[in-house]
Amino acid sequence: SCEEVFVVLKGSGTLYLAPSSHSKYPGKPQEFSIFSNSTFHIPVNDVHQLWNTNEEEDCP
């Protein structure tokens, strides 16, 4: 029950974000490109997923 802050250290990916205001019928989540040095926050109770789109930049 708190907001989250993410910092992307390396690589790139996609953030999928579904705001909690549409909890009954969420529909399609919004998509945002993320990349090295990106910083973003996720509001309280928003459903989210991060997807790595650069497999060569995986963490060990």
Distance bins in CASP14 RR format, pairs under 12 A and 6 or more apart:
PFRMAT RR
TARGET T0000
AUTHOR 0000-0000-0000
RMODE 2
METHOD distances of the structure
MODEL  1
1 20 0 0 0 0 0 1 0 0 0 0 0
1 43 0 0 0 0 0 1 0 0 0 0 0
1 44 1 0 0 1 0 0 0 0 0 0 0
1 45 1 0 0 1 0 0 0 0 0 0 0
1 46 0 0 0 0 0 1 0 0 0 0 0
2 41 0 0 0 0 0 1 0 0 0 0 0
2 42 0 0 0 0 1 0 0 0 0 0 0
2 43 0 0 0 0 1 0 0 0 0 0 0
2 44 1 0 0 1 0 0 0 0 0 0 0
2 45 0 0 0 0 1 0 0 0 0 0 0
2 46 0 0 0 0 0 1 0 0 0 0 0
3 20 0 0 0 0 0 1 0 0 0 0 0
3 40 0 0 0 0 0 1 0 0 0 0 0
3 41 1 0 1 0 0 0 0 0 0 0 0
3 42 1 0 0 1 0 0 0 0 0 0 0
3 43 1 0 1 0 0 0 0 0 0 0 0
3 44 1 0 1 0 0 0 0 0 0 0 0
3 45 0 0 0 0 1 0 0 0 0 0 0
3 46 0 0 0 0 1 0 0 0 0 0 0
3 48 0 0 0 0 0 1 0 0 0 0 0
4 15 0 0 0 0 0 1 0 0 0 0 0
4 17 0 0 0 0 0 1 0 0 0 0 0
4 39 0 0 0 0 0 1 0 0 0 0 0
4 40 0 0 0 0 1 0 0 0 0 0 0
4 41 1 0 0 1 0 0 0 0 0 0 0
4 42 1 0 1 0 0 0 0 0 0 0 0
4 43 0 0 0 0 1 0 0 0 0 0 0
4 44 0 0 0 0 1 0 0 0 0 0 0
4 45 0 0 0 0 0 1 0 0 0 0 0
4 46 0 0 0 0 1 0 0 0 0 0 0
4 47 0 0 0 0 0 1 0 0 0 0 0
4 48 0 0 0 0 1 0 0 0 0 0 0
4 50 0 0 0 0 0 1 0 0 0 0 0
5 38 0 0 0 0 0 1 0 0 0 0 0
5 39 1 0 0 1 0 0 0 0 0 0 0
5 40 1 0 0 1 0 0 0 0 0 0 0
5 41 1 0 1 0 0 0 0 0 0 0 0
5 42 1 0 0 1 0 0 0 0 0 0 0
5 43 0 0 0 0 0 1 0 0 0 0 0
6 13 0 0 0 0 0 1 0 0 0 0 0
6 15 0 0 0 0 1 0 0 0 0 0 0
6 17 0 0 0 0 0 1 0 0 0 0 0
6 32 0 0 0 0 0 1 0 0 0 0 0
6 34 1 0 0 1 0 0 0 0 0 0 0
6 37 0 0 0 0 0 1 0 0 0 0 0
6 38 1 0 0 1 0 0 0 0 0 0 0
6 39 1 0 0 1 0 0 0 0 0 0 0
6 40 1 0 1 0 0 0 0 0 0 0 0
6 41 1 0 0 1 0 0 0 0 0 0 0
6 42 1 0 0 1 0 0 0 0 0 0 0
6 48 0 0 0 0 1 0 0 0 0 0 0
6 49 0 0 0 0 0 1 0 0 0 0 0
6 50 1 0 0 1 0 0 0 0 0 0 0
7 34 0 0 0 0 0 1 0 0 0 0 0
7 35 0 0 0 0 0 1 0 0 0 0 0
7 36 0 0 0 0 1 0 0 0 0 0 0
7 37 0 0 0 0 1 0 0 0 0 0 0
7 38 1 0 0 1 0 0 0 0 0 0 0
7 39 1 0 1 0 0 0 0 0 0 0 0
7 40 0 0 0 0 1 0 0 0 0 0 0
7 41 0 0 0 0 0 1 0 0 0 0 0
8 14 0 0 0 0 0 1 0 0 0 0 0
8 15 0 0 0 0 1 0 0 0 0 0 0
8 32 0 0 0 0 0 1 0 0 0 0 0
8 33 0 0 0 0 0 1 0 0 0 0 0
8 34 1 0 1 0 0 0 0 0 0 0 0
8 35 1 0 0 1 0 0 0 0 0 0 0
8 36 1 0 1 0 0 0 0 0 0 0 0
8 37 1 0 0 1 0 0 0 0 0 0 0
8 38 1 0 1 0 0 0 0 0 0 0 0
8 39 1 0 0 1 0 0 0 0 0 0 0
8 40 0 0 0 0 1 0 0 0 0 0 0
8 50 0 0 0 0 1 0 0 0 0 0 0
8 52 0 0 0 0 0 1 0 0 0 0 0
8 53 0 0 0 0 0 1 0 0 0 0 0
8 54 0 0 0 0 0 1 0 0 0 0 0
8 57 0 0 0 0 1 0 0 0 0 0 0
8 59 0 0 0 0 0 1 0 0 0 0 0
9 34 0 0 0 0 0 1 0 0 0 0 0
9 35 0 0 0 0 0 1 0 0 0 0 0
9 36 1 0 0 1 0 0 0 0 0 0 0
9 37 0 0 0 0 1 0 0 0 0 0 0
9 38 0 0 0 0 1 0 0 0 0 0 0
9 39 0 0 0 0 0 1 0 0 0 0 0
9 57 0 0 0 0 1 0 0 0 0 0 0
9 59 0 0 0 0 1 0 0 0 0 0 0
10 34 0 0 0 0 0 1 0 0 0 0 0
10 35 0 0 0 0 1 0 0 0 0 0 0
10 36 1 0 1 0 0 0 0 0 0 0 0
10 37 0 0 0 0 1 0 0 0 0 0 0
10 38 0 0 0 0 0 1 0 0 0 0 0
10 52 0 0 0 0 0 1 0 0 0 0 0
10 54 0 0 0 0 1 0 0 0 0 0 0
10 56 0 0 0 0 0 1 0 0 0 0 0
10 57 1 0 1 0 0 0 0 0 0 0 0
10 58 0 0 0 0 1 0 0 0 0 0 0
10 59 0 0 0 0 1 0 0 0 0 0 0
10 60 0 0 0 0 0 1 0 0 0 0 0
11 33 0 0 0 0 0 1 0 0 0 0 0
11 34 0 0 0 0 1 0 0 0 0 0 0
11 35 1 0 0 1 0 0 0 0 0 0 0
11 36 1 0 1 0 0 0 0 0 0 0 0
11 37 0 0 0 0 1 0 0 0 0 0 0
11 38 0 0 0 0 1 0 0 0 0 0 0
11 50 0 0 0 0 0 1 0 0 0 0 0
11 51 0 0 0 0 0 1 0 0 0 0 0
11 52 1 0 0 1 0 0 0 0 0 0 0
11 53 0 0 0 0 1 0 0 0 0 0 0
11 54 1 0 1 0 0 0 0 0 0 0 0
11 55 0 0 0 0 1 0 0 0 0 0 0
11 56 0 0 0 0 1 0 0 0 0 0 0
11 57 1 1 0 0 0 0 0 0 0 0 0
11 58 0 0 0 0 1 0 0 0 0 0 0
11 59 0 0 0 0 1 0 0 0 0 0 0
12 32 0 0 0 0 0 1 0 0 0 0 0
12 33 1 0 0 1 0 0 0 0 0 0 0
12 34 1 0 0 1 0 0 0 0 0 0 0
12 35 1 0 1 0 0 0 0 0 0 0 0
12 36 1 0 0 1 0 0 0 0 0 0 0
12 37 0 0 0 0 0 1 0 0 0 0 0
12 38 0 0 0 0 1 0 0 0 0 0 0
12 50 0 0 0 0 0 1 0 0 0 0 0
12 51 0 0 0 0 0 1 0 0 0 0 0
12 52 1 0 0 1 0 0 0 0 0 0 0
12 53 1 0 1 0 0 0 0 0 0 0 0
12 54 1 0 1 0 0 0 0 0 0 0 0
12 55 0 0 0 0 0 1 0 0 0 0 0
12 56 0 0 0 0 0 1 0 0 0 0 0
12 57 1 0 0 1 0 0 0 0 0 0 0
12 58 0 0 0 0 0 1 0 0 0 0 0
13 31 0 0 0 0 1 0 0 0 0 0 0
13 32 0 0 0 0 1 0 0 0 0 0 0
13 33 1 0 0 1 0 0 0 0 0 0 0
13 34 1 0 1 0 0 0 0 0 0 0 0
13 35 1 0 0 1 0 0 0 0 0 0 0
13 36 0 0 0 0 0 1 0 0 0 0 0
13 38 0 0 0 0 1 0 0 0 0 0 0
13 40 0 0 0 0 0 1 0 0 0 0 0
13 49 0 0 0 0 0 1 0 0 0 0 0
13 50 1 0 0 1 0 0 0 0 0 0 0
13 51 1 0 1 0 0 0 0 0 0 0 0
13 52 1 0 1 0 0 0 0 0 0 0 0
13 53 1 0 1 0 0 0 0 0 0 0 0
13 54 1 0 0 1 0 0 0 0 0 0 0
13 55 0 0 0 0 0 1 0 0 0 0 0
13 57 0 0 0 0 1 0 0 0 0 0 0
13 58 0 0 0 0 0 1 0 0 0 0 0
14 29 0 0 0 0 0 1 0 0 0 0 0
14 30 0 0 0 0 0 1 0 0 0 0 0
14 31 1 0 1 0 0 0 0 0 0 0 0
14 32 1 0 0 1 0 0 0 0 0 0 0
14 33 1 0 0 1 0 0 0 0 0 0 0
14 34 1 0 0 1 0 0 0 0 0 0 0
14 35 0 0 0 0 0 1 0 0 0 0 0
14 38 0 0 0 0 0 1 0 0 0 0 0
14 40 0 0 0 0 0 1 0 0 0 0 0
14 48 0 0 0 0 0 1 0 0 0 0 0
14 49 0 0 0 0 1 0 0 0 0 0 0
14 50 1 0 0 1 0 0 0 0 0 0 0
14 51 1 0 1 0 0 0 0 0 0 0 0
14 52 0 0 0 0 1 0 0 0 0 0 0
14 53 1 0 1 0 0 0 0 0 0 0 0
14 54 0 0 0 0 0 1 0 0 0 0 0
15 29 0 0 0 0 1 0 0 0 0 0 0
15 30 0 0 0 0 1 0 0 0 0 0 0
15 31 1 0 0 1 0 0 0 0 0 0 0
15 32 1 0 1 0 0 0 0 0 0 0 0
15 33 1 0 0 1 0 0 0 0 0 0 0
15 34 1 0 1 0 0 0 0 0 0 0 0
15 35 0 0 0 0 0 1 0 0 0 0 0
15 38 0 0 0 0 1 0 0 0 0 0 0
15 39 0 0 0 0 0 1 0 0 0 0 0
15 40 1 0 0 1 0 0 0 0 0 0 0
15 41 0 0 0 0 0 1 0 0 0 0 0
15 42 0 0 0 0 1 0 0 0 0 0 0
15 46 0 0 0 0 0 1 0 0 0 0 0
15 47 0 0 0 0 0 1 0 0 0 0 0
15 48 1 0 0 1 0 0 0 0 0 0 0
15 49 1 0 0 1 0 0 0 0 0 0 0
15 50 1 0 1 0 0 0 0 0 0 0 0
15 51 1 0 0 1 0 0 0 0 0 0 0
15 52 0 0 0 0 0 1 0 0 0 0 0
15 53 0 0 0 0 0 1 0 0 0 0 0
16 26 0 0 0 0 0 1 0 0 0 0 0
16 27 0 0 0 0 0 1 0 0 0 0 0
16 28 0 0 0 0 1 0 0 0 0 0 0
16 29 1 0 1 0 0 0 0 0 0 0 0
16 30 1 0 0 1 0 0 0 0 0 0 0
16 31 1 0 1 0 0 0 0 0 0 0 0
16 32 0 0 0 0 1 0 0 0 0 0 0
16 33 0 0 0 0 0 1 0 0 0 0 0
16 34 0 0 0 0 0 1 0 0 0 0 0
16 42 0 0 0 0 0 1 0 0 0 0 0
16 46 0 0 0 0 0 1 0 0 0 0 0
16 47 0 0 0 0 1 0 0 0 0 0 0
16 48 1 0 0 1 0 0 0 0 0 0 0
16 49 1 0 1 0 0 0 0 0 0 0 0
16 50 1 0 0 1 0 0 0 0 0 0 0
16 51 1 0 0 1 0 0 0 0 0 0 0
16 53 0 0 0 0 0 1 0 0 0 0 0
17 26 0 0 0 0 0 1 0 0 0 0 0
17 27 0 0 0 0 0 1 0 0 0 0 0
17 28 0 0 0 0 0 1 0 0 0 0 0
17 29 1 0 1 0 0 0 0 0 0 0 0
17 30 1 0 1 0 0 0 0 0 0 0 0
17 31 1 0 0 1 0 0 0 0 0 0 0
17 32 1 0 0 1 0 0 0 0 0 0 0
17 34 0 0 0 0 0 1 0 0 0 0 0
17 40 0 0 0 0 1 0 0 0 0 0 0
17 41 0 0 0 0 0 1 0 0 0 0 0
17 42 1 0 0 1 0 0 0 0 0 0 0
17 43 0 0 0 0 1 0 0 0 0 0 0
17 45 0 0 0 0 0 1 0 0 0 0 0
17 46 1 0 0 1 0 0 0 0 0 0 0
17 47 1 0 0 1 0 0 0 0 0 0 0
17 48 1 0 1 0 0 0 0 0 0 0 0
17 49 0 0 0 0 1 0 0 0 0 0 0
17 50 0 0 0 0 1 0 0 0 0 0 0
17 51 0 0 0 0 0 1 0 0 0 0 0
18 24 0 0 0 0 0 1 0 0 0 0 0
18 25 0 0 0 0 0 1 0 0 0 0 0
18 26 1 0 1 0 0 0 0 0 0 0 0
18 27 1 0 0 1 0 0 0 0 0 0 0
18 28 0 0 0 0 1 0 0 0 0 0 0
18 29 1 0 1 0 0 0 0 0 0 0 0
18 30 1 0 0 1 0 0 0 0 0 0 0
18 31 0 0 0 0 0 1 0 0 0 0 0
18 42 0 0 0 0 0 1 0 0 0 0 0
18 43 0 0 0 0 0 1 0 0 0 0 0
18 45 0 0 0 0 0 1 0 0 0 0 0
18 46 1 0 0 1 0 0 0 0 0 0 0
18 47 1 0 1 0 0 0 0 0 0 0 0
18 48 1 0 0 1 0 0 0 0 0 0 0
18 49 0 0 0 0 1 0 0 0 0 0 0
19 25 0 0 0 0 0 1 0 0 0 0 0
19 26 0 0 0 0 1 0 0 0 0 0 0
19 27 0 0 0 0 0 1 0 0 0 0 0
19 28 0 0 0 0 0 1 0 0 0 0 0
19 29 0 0 0 0 1 0 0 0 0 0 0
19 30 1 0 0 1 0 0 0 0 0 0 0
19 42 0 0 0 0 1 0 0 0 0 0 0
19 43 1 0 0 1 0 0 0 0 0 0 0
19 44 0 0 0 0 0 1 0 0 0 0 0
19 45 0 0 0 0 1 0 0 0 0 0 0
19 46 1 0 1 0 0 0 0 0 0 0 0
19 47 0 0 0 0 1 0 0 0 0 0 0
19 48 0 0 0 0 1 0 0 0 0 0 0
20 26 0 0 0 0 1 0 0 0 0 0 0
20 29 0 0 0 0 0 1 0 0 0 0 0
20 42 0 0 0 0 0 1 0 0 0 0 0
20 43 1 0 0 1 0 0 0 0 0 0 0
20 44 1 0 0 1 0 0 0 0 0 0 0
20 45 1 0 1 0 0 0 0 0 0 0 0
20 46 1 0 1 0 0 0 0 0 0 0 0
20 47 1 0 0 1 0 0 0 0 0 0 0
20 48 0 0 0 0 0 1 0 0 0 0 0
21 27 0 0 0 0 0 1 0 0 0 0 0
21 43 0 0 0 0 1 0 0 0 0 0 0
21 44 0 0 0 0 0 1 0 0 0 0 0
21 45 0 0 0 0 1 0 0 0 0 0 0
21 46 0 0 0 0 1 0 0 0 0 0 0
21 47 0 0 0 0 0 1 0 0 0 0 0
22 28 0 0 0 0 0 1 0 0 0 0 0
22 29 0 0 0 0 1 0 0 0 0 0 0
22 30 0 0 0 0 0 1 0 0 0 0 0
22 45 0 0 0 0 0 1 0 0 0 0 0
22 46 0 0 0 0 0 1 0 0 0 0 0
22 47 0 0 0 0 1 0 0 0 0 0 0
23 45 0 0 0 0 1 0 0 0 0 0 0
23 46 0 0 0 0 1 0 0 0 0 0 0
23 47 0 0 0 0 1 0 0 0 0 0 0
26 45 0 0 0 0 0 1 0 0 0 0 0
26 46 0 0 0 0 0 1 0 0 0 0 0
26 47 1 0 0 1 0 0 0 0 0 0 0
26 48 0 0 0 0 0 1 0 0 0 0 0
27 47 0 0 0 0 0 1 0 0 0 0 0
29 42 0 0 0 0 0 1 0 0 0 0 0
29 46 0 0 0 0 1 0 0 0 0 0 0
29 47 1 0 0 1 0 0 0 0 0 0 0
29 48 1 0 0 1 0 0 0 0 0 0 0
29 49 1 0 0 1 0 0 0 0 0 0 0
29 50 0 0 0 0 0 1 0 0 0 0 0
29 51 0 0 0 0 0 1 0 0 0 0 0
30 40 0 0 0 0 0 1 0 0 0 0 0
30 42 0 0 0 0 0 1 0 0 0 0 0
30 46 0 0 0 0 0 1 0 0 0 0 0
30 47 0 0 0 0 0 1 0 0 0 0 0
30 48 0 0 0 0 1 0 0 0 0 0 0
30 49 0 0 0 0 0 1 0 0 0 0 0
31 48 0 0 0 0 0 1 0 0 0 0 0
31 49 0 0 0 0 0 1 0 0 0 0 0
31 50 0 0 0 0 0 1 0 0 0 0 0
31 51 0 0 0 0 1 0 0 0 0 0 0
31 53 0 0 0 0 0 1 0 0 0 0 0
32 38 0 0 0 0 1 0 0 0 0 0 0
32 40 1 0 0 1 0 0 0 0 0 0 0
32 41 0 0 0 0 0 1 0 0 0 0 0
32 42 0 0 0 0 0 1 0 0 0 0 0
32 48 0 0 0 0 1 0 0 0 0 0 0
32 49 0 0 0 0 0 1 0 0 0 0 0
32 50 0 0 0 0 0 1 0 0 0 0 0
32 51 0 0 0 0 0 1 0 0 0 0 0
32 53 0 0 0 0 0 1 0 0 0 0 0
33 40 0 0 0 0 0 1 0 0 0 0 0
33 50 0 0 0 0 0 1 0 0 0 0 0
33 51 0 0 0 0 0 1 0 0 0 0 0
33 53 0 0 0 0 1 0 0 0 0 0 0
33 54 0 0 0 0 0 1 0 0 0 0 0
34 40 1 0 0 1 0 0 0 0 0 0 0
34 42 0 0 0 0 0 1 0 0 0 0 0
34 48 0 0 0 0 0 1 0 0 0 0 0
34 49 0 0 0 0 0 1 0 0 0 0 0
34 50 1 0 0 1 0 0 0 0 0 0 0
34 51 0 0 0 0 1 0 0 0 0 0 0
34 52 0 0 0 0 1 0 0 0 0 0 0
34 53 0 0 0 0 1 0 0 0 0 0 0
34 54 0 0 0 0 0 1 0 0 0 0 0
34 57 0 0 0 0 0 1 0 0 0 0 0
35 52 0 0 0 0 0 1 0 0 0 0 0
35 53 0 0 0 0 1 0 0 0 0 0 0
35 54 0 0 0 0 1 0 0 0 0 0 0
35 57 0 0 0 0 0 1 0 0 0 0 0
36 54 0 0 0 0 1 0 0 0 0 0 0
36 57 0 0 0 0 1 0 0 0 0 0 0
38 50 0 0 0 0 0 1 0 0 0 0 0
40 46 0 0 0 0 0 1 0 0 0 0 0
40 48 0 0 0 0 1 0 0 0 0 0 0
40 50 0 0 0 0 1 0 0 0 0 0 0
41 48 0 0 0 0 0 1 0 0 0 0 0
42 48 1 0 1 0 0 0 0 0 0 0 0
42 49 0 0 0 0 0 1 0 0 0 0 0
42 50 0 0 0 0 1 0 0 0 0 0 0
52 58 1 0 0 1 0 0 0 0 0 0 0
52 59 0 0 0 0 1 0 0 0 0 0 0
END
